[in-house]
Amino acid sequence: MTPIGTFYGDAVYKYDAPRQGRLFAGHPGRIELQPGMNFETALRDLDGFERIWVIFLFHENEGWRPTTRPPVPPKGKDRVGTFASRSPYRPNPIGLSCVRLLKVEGLTLYVDEADLLNGTPVLDIKPYIPMADAFPDAKAGWVEEQVGELWTVEMSAEFAEQNRWIAEHSAFDLESFAQVQLSRGNFSKDVFDSSRRRLAVDENSKTGVLAYRTFRIHFSYDETARKVLLLRVSSGYSEADLAPGAEDKYGDKQLHRDFIAKF
């Protein structure tokens, strides 16, 4: 198979991608199709569809696993079979996502609610047809056995101000990332599963730190109320990391210097 185009969006690293595209509303991206293939004609009549299926490649994954540990496992289980999951580690690294279509301009499709990484190769596009594709009464297997509840994620005034400044000076959205990562519990070890990378929790103080790229999100939590409060943001760089002449692998150290000077 040959990709017909490429997806471009905000999610650059694997941990940026939401668990489901509909949890990433408000983060528009675009699919740019290859020129010289008569895809302009193939896109004819797609305007008017609110959603489309995007078939794509998990281009950053290697190998596959027969079982997977989903973000929210069924009660009493730690892993489920890969074919009973949405795991990206599959025998053939093919993904399927139902995204919101905003508009079509030439060879570019503007979309929202996509759970694809920036640079994802796109294999095919099909219209979503509710009459044929929606089965709201269908049984969902082990997913129906989940017993957890959503946690409420709120922001302090300090976090809101810092998040707003970062959003104005970069493409980062720390609040949306925290919502995705902290609002849904892992019900074998709860929402703050210590095996999850980039998350550290102090059970005595009921506080934690969630890493988002090179920033750190500090939060507190209340297990009884099932509530998370985003407290503040800090830089993940040390003073030595930000010294003049230090390597800038991710190209964001000036952003951190400005952030520290501001806050």
C-alpha positions in Angstrom: 0.0 0.0 0.0 1.1 3.6 -0.7 0.0 6.4 1.5 -2.3 8.9 -0.2 -1.3 11.8 2.1 -0.1 12.9 5.5 -1.8 14.2 8.6 -0.4 17.3 10.4 -1.5 18.3 13.9 -0.6 19.3 17.4 0.3 15.8 18.8 4.0 15.3 18.1 5.0 12.7 20.7 3.1 9.5 21.5 2.1 10.8 24.9 0.5 13.8 23.3 -2.1 11.7 21.5 -5.5 11.5 23.2 -7.0 8.1 24.0 -9.9 8.9 21.8 -10.1 11.6 19.1 -13.4 13.1 20.5 -11.4 13.9 23.7 -9.2 16.2 21.6 -11.9 18.6 20.3 -10.6 22.1 19.6 -7.3 20.9 18.2 -7.8 21.2 14.4 -5.3 19.5 12.1 -5.2 18.8 8.4 -4.7 16.0 5.9 -2.7 17.0 2.9 -3.1 14.6 -0.1 -0.4 13.8 -2.6 -0.5 15.9 -5.8 -0.6 14.5 -9.3 -2.8 11.6 -8.4 -6.2 13.1 -9.5 -7.2 13.1 -5.8 -9.0 16.4 -6.4 -11.6 14.5 -8.3 -11.7 11.7 -5.6 -12.5 14.4 -3.0 -15.6 15.5 -5.0 -18.8 15.4 -3.1 -17.1 14.9 0.3 -18.2 18.4 1.5 -21.4 18.0 3.5 -20.2 14.9 5.5 -19.7 15.9 9.1 -17.4 13.0 9.9 -15.0 10.8 7.9 -13.1 7.6 8.6 -9.3 8.0 8.3 -7.3 4.8 7.8 -3.7 5.4 8.6 -0.4 3.8 9.6 1.1 3.6 13.1 4.4 4.8 11.6 6.3 5.1 14.9 5.6 1.6 16.2 7.6 -1.6 15.7 6.4 -5.1 16.3 3.2 -6.1 18.0 1.9 -7.7 21.2 -0.7 -10.4 21.6 -2.1 -8.7 24.7 -2.2 -5.1 25.8 -2.9 -3.1 29.0 -5.6 -0.6 28.1 -5.8 2.8 29.9 -8.9 1.6 31.7 -8.8 -2.3 32.1 -11.8 -4.3 33.0 -12.4 -5.1 36.6 -10.2 -7.9 37.9 -7.9 -7.9 34.8 -4.7 -6.2 33.9 -4.5 -7.0 30.2 -6.8 -7.9 27.3 -6.2 -9.5 23.9 -5.0 -7.1 21.3 -7.8 -7.9 18.9 -10.2 -6.9 21.7 -8.5 -3.5 22.1 -7.6 -0.3 20.3 -3.9 -0.9 20.9 -1.6 0.6 18.3 0.8 -2.4 18.5 -0.8 -4.7 16.0 0.3 -7.4 13.5 -0.3 -4.9 10.7 0.2 -1.3 12.1 -3.1 0.0 10.7 -5.2 2.5 12.6 -8.8 3.7 12.1 -10.1 7.1 13.4 -13.5 8.8 12.9 -12.7 12.5 12.8 -14.7 15.6 12.3 -14.4 17.2 8.8 -14.3 21.0 8.9 -13.8 21.8 5.3 -12.1 20.7 2.1 -9.8 23.1 0.2 -8.0 21.7 -2.9 -6.0 18.7 -1.7 -6.3 19.7 2.0 -8.9 18.3 4.4 -9.2 20.4 7.6 -10.3 18.1 10.5 -10.8 18.1 14.3 -11.0 15.4 17.0 -8.2 13.4 15.5 -6.1 11.0 17.6 -3.2 10.9 15.1 0.3 12.0 15.5 1.8 14.8 13.4 3.3 13.2 10.3 1.0 10.2 10.2 0.8 8.5 6.8 -2.9 8.3 5.6 -3.9 5.3 3.6 -7.6 6.0 2.8 -10.5 8.3 3.5 -14.2 7.2 3.7 -17.3 9.1 4.6 -19.0 8.3 8.0 -22.6 7.4 7.4 -24.7 7.2 10.6 -27.3 4.9 9.1 -24.6 2.3 8.3 -21.8 3.1 10.8 -23.6 3.9 14.1 -24.8 1.1 16.4 -25.5 2.8 19.8 -27.1 -0.3 21.3 -24.3 -2.7 20.4 -22.7 -4.5 23.3 -19.1 -3.4 24.0 -17.7 -6.5 25.7 -15.2 -5.9 28.5 -15.6 -2.2 28.2 -19.1 -2.5 29.8 -17.5 -4.1 32.8 -15.5 -1.0 33.7 -16.5 0.3 37.1 -14.6 3.6 37.3 -15.9 7.1 37.1 -14.6 10.2 35.5 -12.5 12.5 37.7 -13.2 16.2 37.5 -10.2 18.2 36.5 -10.1 21.9 37.5 -7.6 24.7 37.2 -6.3 27.1 39.8 -6.0 30.8 38.9 -2.2 30.4 38.8 -2.3 27.4 36.4 -4.9 29.1 34.2 -2.7 32.2 33.8 0.5 30.1 33.1 -1.3 27.9 30.7 -2.8 30.8 28.8 0.7 32.4 28.5 2.2 29.2 27.2 -0.7 28.7 24.7 -0.1 32.3 23.4 3.6 31.7 22.9 3.6 28.2 21.6 1.4 25.4 20.2 1.3 23.6 23.6 -2.0 23.1 25.4 -1.2 21.8 28.9 -4.8 22.0 30.1 -6.2 19.7 27.4 -3.4 17.2 27.9 -4.0 17.1 31.7 -7.7 16.6 31.1 -7.0 13.6 28.9 -4.4 12.1 31.2 -6.0 12.6 34.6 -9.8 12.6 34.0 -10.2 8.8 33.5 -9.1 6.3 36.1 -7.1 3.1 35.7 -9.4 1.0 37.8 -6.9 -1.7 38.8 -4.5 0.9 40.3 -6.7 4.0 40.0 -6.1 7.1 38.0 -2.6 7.7 39.3 -1.1 4.4 38.3 2.5 4.6 39.1 3.5 2.4 36.1 2.4 5.2 33.8 5.4 7.0 32.4 5.9 10.8 33.0 3.6 10.7 36.1 4.8 10.9 39.8 2.5 10.9 42.8 3.0 11.5 46.5 0.2 9.6 48.2 1.0 11.3 51.6 0.5 14.8 50.4 -2.1 13.9 47.7 -0.1 15.7 45.1 1.5 14.8 41.8 3.5 16.0 38.8 2.6 15.2 35.2 5.2 15.8 32.5 4.1 17.4 29.3 7.0 17.5 26.9 9.5 19.7 28.7 7.0 21.3 31.1 5.7 19.9 34.4 2.1 20.1 35.6 1.7 20.2 39.4 -1.6 19.0 40.8 -3.4 17.9 43.9 -6.2 15.4 44.1 -9.1 14.4 46.3 -9.9 10.7 46.1 -13.3 11.0 47.9 -14.5 13.8 45.6 -12.7 12.3 42.6 -11.3 15.7 41.8 -8.0 16.9 40.4 -6.8 20.5 40.8 -4.1 21.7 38.4 -2.0 23.9 40.6 0.8 25.4 38.6 3.3 24.8 35.7 7.1 24.6 36.0 9.9 24.1 33.6 11.4 20.6 33.2 14.8 22.2 32.5 17.5 22.8 35.2 19.4 26.1 35.4 22.3 24.4 33.8 20.1 23.2 30.9 19.0 26.8 30.2 22.5 28.3 30.4 23.7 30.1 27.2 25.2 27.7 24.7 23.5 24.6 26.1 22.2 22.2 23.5 18.5 22.9 22.5 17.4 19.5 21.3 13.7 20.4 21.2 14.1 24.0 20.2 12.1 25.4 23.1 14.6 26.6 25.6 14.0 30.3 24.9 10.3 29.7 25.6 11.3 28.3 29.0 13.6 31.2 29.7 10.8 33.6 28.9 8.4 31.6 31.0 10.7 31.6 34.0 11.3 35.3 33.7 7.5 35.9 33.5 6.5 33.7 36.4 
